[in-house]
Amino acid sequence: MLVRPISENELEIVVKIHLLAFNNFFLSKMGSSFLFTYYRAFLRNRNSVFLGCYQDNKLLGFCAASTLSKGFNFLLIKQNLFAFTIQGIKVLFSKPTALVHLYRNFSKNGSVQFDNQNYAELYSIGVSPEFQGKGVGRILFNNLESSLQRKACEQLSLTTDQFNNDKTLSFYKGIGFNILYEFTSYPNRKMYRLIKKL
Ligand SMILES: CC(C)(COP(=O)(O)OP(=O)(O)OC[C@H]1O[C@@H](n2cnc3c(N)ncnc32)[C@H](O)[C@@H]1OP(=O)(O)O)[C@@H](O)C(=O)NCCC(=O)NCCS
């Protein structure tokens, strides 16, 4: 298996893997066109680390992280305002409540006073279901960790569900994450913020 940065012409495959790996997650409900816009914005941002794991040139999984956590999602929107406005209009007509959901989730840390968000953040790590449990996630994470260390990042954080999430929680625990705090995201989703020293 080989890990290298994702290129722009692979984003449609990234979206396909996202939809398969995260089939019940809120962001997936925004649709493939929104996800494409989001991941393209991610890839074009200079703070991002966006890696894919390949076997025989086939993408098996990916991870998307940023050296910056505070305000990162809003920075992506600001830098790609036209593309996100088009997506926003589409969602407004198809699922208006999803826009509120999106806004609340993008700003989910706002209410936690003691968290200065002084860490890099892992926004997404997903492996095609047929290749899960074969070491792809661990290889992706090891490469991500090395990239972030080279960029002088000292801590990496992420958010994940508290419930019905045993497999993913054991994955994160196995690679060295600890619970920083618990919080509730919109509308009533119990979450953990996890953290790992790099
Ligand atoms: C979570 C995910 C990225 C892990 O990647 P993966 O390639 O399946 O995981 P790996 O094979 O590298 O396993 C690494 C460790 O994770 C844990 N793990 C993996 N699969 C597991 C399972 N079915 N049950 C329990 N623990 C498991 C183990 O601790 C394992 O370590 P080990 O191999 O030493 O036992 C992947 O399963 C996935 O895409 N899940 C769906 C999307 C998702 O939930 N992403 C995280 C969003 S917050």
PDBQT file of the ligand as one rigid body, heavy atoms in Angstrom, charges set to zero:
ROOT
HETATM    1  C1  LIG A 201     -12.583   4.181  11.247  1.00  0.00    +0.000 C 
HETATM    2  C2  LIG A 201     -11.805   3.778   9.995  1.00  0.00    +0.000 C 
HETATM    3  C3  LIG A 201     -11.197   5.005   9.329  1.00  0.00    +0.000 C 
HETATM    4  C4  LIG A 201     -10.651   2.830  10.461  1.00  0.00    +0.000 C 
HETATM    5  O1  LIG A 201      -9.913   2.417   9.332  1.00  0.00    +0.000 OA
HETATM    6  P1  LIG A 201      -9.633   0.866   9.089  1.00  0.00    +0.000 P 
HETATM    7  O2  LIG A 201      -8.771   0.738   7.888  1.00  0.00    +0.000 OA
HETATM    8  O3  LIG A 201     -10.933   0.136   9.072  1.00  0.00    +0.000 OA
HETATM    9  O4  LIG A 201      -8.839   0.475  10.425  1.00  0.00    +0.000 OA
HETATM   10  P2  LIG A 201      -7.511  -0.419  10.556  1.00  0.00    +0.000 P 
HETATM   11  O5  LIG A 201      -7.720  -1.699   9.805  1.00  0.00    +0.000 OA
HETATM   12  O6  LIG A 201      -6.334   0.391  10.192  1.00  0.00    +0.000 OA
HETATM   13  O7  LIG A 201      -7.526  -0.773  12.102  1.00  0.00    +0.000 OA
HETATM   14  C5  LIG A 201      -6.767  -0.031  13.043  1.00  0.00    +0.000 C 
HETATM   15  C6  LIG A 201      -7.319  -0.280  14.420  1.00  0.00    +0.000 C 
HETATM   16  O8  LIG A 201      -8.686   0.141  14.496  1.00  0.00    +0.000 OA
HETATM   17  C7  LIG A 201      -9.441  -0.734  15.340  1.00  0.00    +0.000 C 
HETATM   18  N1  LIG A 201     -10.436  -1.441  14.538  1.00  0.00    +0.000 N 
HETATM   19  C8  LIG A 201     -10.513  -1.521  13.193  1.00  0.00    +0.000 A 
HETATM   20  N2  LIG A 201     -11.585  -2.235  12.812  1.00  0.00    +0.000 NA
HETATM   21  C9  LIG A 201     -12.197  -2.615  13.970  1.00  0.00    +0.000 A 
HETATM   22  C10 LIG A 201     -13.385  -3.355  14.261  1.00  0.00    +0.000 A 
HETATM   23  N3  LIG A 201     -14.147  -3.903  13.292  1.00  0.00    +0.000 N 
HETATM   24  N4  LIG A 201     -13.743  -3.500  15.555  1.00  0.00    +0.000 NA
HETATM   25  C11 LIG A 201     -12.977  -2.989  16.551  1.00  0.00    +0.000 A 
HETATM   26  N5  LIG A 201     -11.834  -2.289  16.322  1.00  0.00    +0.000 NA
HETATM   27  C12 LIG A 201     -11.468  -2.100  15.061  1.00  0.00    +0.000 A 
HETATM   28  C13 LIG A 201      -8.448  -1.685  15.914  1.00  0.00    +0.000 C 
HETATM   29  O9  LIG A 201      -7.950  -1.084  17.113  1.00  0.00    +0.000 OA
HETATM   30  C14 LIG A 201      -7.352  -1.715  14.865  1.00  0.00    +0.000 C 
HETATM   31  O10 LIG A 201      -6.124  -2.043  15.401  1.00  0.00    +0.000 OA
HETATM   32  P3  LIG A 201      -5.555  -3.556  15.234  1.00  0.00    +0.000 P 
HETATM   33  O11 LIG A 201      -5.522  -3.817  13.766  1.00  0.00    +0.000 OA
HETATM   34  O12 LIG A 201      -4.215  -3.482  15.877  1.00  0.00    +0.000 OA
HETATM   35  O13 LIG A 201      -6.532  -4.438  15.940  1.00  0.00    +0.000 OA
HETATM   36  C15 LIG A 201     -12.678   2.990   8.972  1.00  0.00    +0.000 C 
HETATM   37  O14 LIG A 201     -13.159   1.813   9.578  1.00  0.00    +0.000 OA
HETATM   38  C16 LIG A 201     -13.850   3.798   8.418  1.00  0.00    +0.000 C 
HETATM   39  O15 LIG A 201     -13.722   4.414   7.364  1.00  0.00    +0.000 OA
HETATM   40  N6  LIG A 201     -15.007   3.787   9.123  1.00  0.00    +0.000 N 
HETATM   41  C17 LIG A 201     -16.192   4.502   8.641  1.00  0.00    +0.000 C 
HETATM   42  C18 LIG A 201     -15.995   5.992   8.651  1.00  0.00    +0.000 C 
HETATM   43  C19 LIG A 201     -15.714   6.557  10.039  1.00  0.00    +0.000 C 
HETATM   44  O16 LIG A 201     -16.404   6.228  10.999  1.00  0.00    +0.000 OA
HETATM   45  N7  LIG A 201     -14.692   7.412  10.124  1.00  0.00    +0.000 N 
HETATM   46  C20 LIG A 201     -14.348   8.132  11.328  1.00  0.00    +0.000 C 
HETATM   47  C21 LIG A 201     -15.231   9.354  11.450  1.00  0.00    +0.000 C 
HETATM   48  S1  LIG A 201     -15.246  10.123  12.999  1.00  0.00    +0.000 SA
ENDROOT
TORSDOF 0
